[in-house]
Amino acid sequence: MIRQYELVEAVKAYDPDADEDLLNRAYVFVMKAHGAQTRASGDPYFTHPLEVAGILVGMRLDVATIVTALLHDTVEDTLATSEEIEQLFGKEVSFLVDGVTKLSQIQLQSDKTKQAENFRKLLVAMSSDIRVLLVKLADRLHNMRTLHYIKNEEKRKRIALETSEIYAPLAERIGMHEVKDELQDVAFGILHPDARESIVQRLDYLHEQSGDLTTPVIDELHEVLNENGLAAIVAGREKTPCSIWRKMKKKNVTFEQISDIVAFRIIVDTVQQCYRALGILHSTYPVIAQRFKDYISTPKENGYQSLHTAVIGPNQQRVEVQIRTKEMDEIAEMGVAAHWQYKQGTAHDGHQYRWLRDLLDILDTAEDPEDFLEHTKLEMFQDQVFCFTPDGDLITLPRGATTIDFAYAVHSDVGNHCSGVKVNGRIMPLRTEIENGDQVEVMTSKSQFPSPSWERFVVTGKARSSIRRYIRQQKRQQFIKLGKSLIQKGFKESKLNFEEKALEKALDEFQARNIEDIYAQIGEGLRTVPVLIRFLHPELPHELDLEQLSDGRERAISGSKEEALAISGLIPGMAVHYAGCCHPLPGDKIIGIVTTGRGVTIHTQECDSLNPLMDEPERWIDVAWNLKAAESQQHIGRLRVTLSNQPGAIAAITAAVAKENANITNLKIDHRSHDYYEFWMDLDVKDAEHLNSIVASLRSLKKVLEVNRAKS
Ligand code: MN
């Protein structure tokens, strides 16, 4: 356990300006906060944050990170609050501690591998600062080091699996190879104890048989370089049992066939010296062809730089060597943490988000090509939110996605029958935007269908195209119905008998697959009824002017082109009327009602006259205002007014209307008593909002008892 003065001295050794007081206060605070809590090992709990801080001190991270490491479990596990942390240790630290707390609250809830990549991204997306992730990784590292104290085997395995699937790859992707190796190896021991044990035994046997193979190689390499006038650090490190096992699996080789159990490293001061060291090795020992790689002139995507080579070295042993500078070595071992430490000078002036971006960059240039294709675009990733199903499956959606997008992401049937949603257990509107970490439950009902209005608040292509496909199918059904009734009417007017079967003769002519296609074409206005009748009955006298047949369309085009433009969602060419009962205005929610031979009548959705039509859903069409086109038209709004019977009352009303820049076009008194009048008033207005503001100003008049928009 690192003591208080040791911690401060270790930080001061690499950062002489470090805020000593802050470190001291955090140290004392965390001991008090965790008090008598203990770990599974029986140790006092506070040893854990101290060890985590120690790991990060080893990476030479800044004071805020070290203090965060000390405090990282206080908000979650003690009485300390985030406000208290901010008060005592400042905004930066409390922001970081909150970040770590948030990360600790998520657990891998499903062991499906395909979720792992998303989960790693969730962790990164929630780590608004790279230091949050570094503390989390150090936390996990110490927990893994002490995992064997946990008695419950299932829990141990779950944590090991999570480490192997999530945290170790994450550490690897951000270049922290040392941390990754250790995490992976401890997890390996828990998940595959027998495999690890057998590899450890063979390593022991190898050591026994051949003695220490590493030191003589290091000594000789050192000497060779020295003789050539190059001072270098030479080191050798045995691979972990886990990485040996992985190599055996990946290359399908036996333990004996693995030649590079020890990786040797030559560390020099400059890039030039790297190439010189390489030259010395290559002129001293036979080179194994095709093993040379120059990652200095072409670094790996995660920033890794080194020269790799293999020679038949001391004792005719095959030796793999990596040559690099000290800085390259730190980056190779500590990745992002090393970057942080090298660029710390610029980190405080608002550049911290660059670190997140760099990290995301690295994550996005994954080696797996499938991964690569899936997530090449960085923007794509930053624009994503991650949420869960009630079963804990993770779903990725673009930022701004709503619960409808979520429903369609689960399954198009779930989307098509979505009747309501719960977000984090609470019933919420369908248009609710999803946030990182939300748990979303979709309720479905067989009688629920997509509404055209949904399209206005979905952002995913899947949701949009499913809604459109559904609406299109609905429209086609309407066109078929309308077409059929138009044809029947046309036959009747021509005094012909209508038989559906007879239409089969026109299939080729209409390039239709079936009779429904013919109905749909007529309904949609692509063909006309007279053309159909003339084709089926060429024997009819020419003098009968078939063009005169009203199929409800020609009339419509001449009569109401403008109205038609102001409304979207209509069947092209159909006559349009605004209902006289409710006088819909732009801005009102509206609905179209089809009346055979009369076209479509537009009502407000509140109109009372819709009630008797409820059981004729085939006559309802979804329509909406085309606000641009509607703007250029005048619209009539109708009000029902009750006015007290006093002199000057009507004048007050006309003055108020004039003030609102509207005209009264009609006024009809239908009830008059001693005390009041009741009347209908039609006004020329721009839109619903205009009329609403007139209603408001009329209501403010003393003599006006009641004003309402007409509803029937
Ligand atoms: Mn912890």
Residues whose N, C-alpha, C, O or C-beta is under 5 A from the ligand:
A	BS01	MN	D73 D139
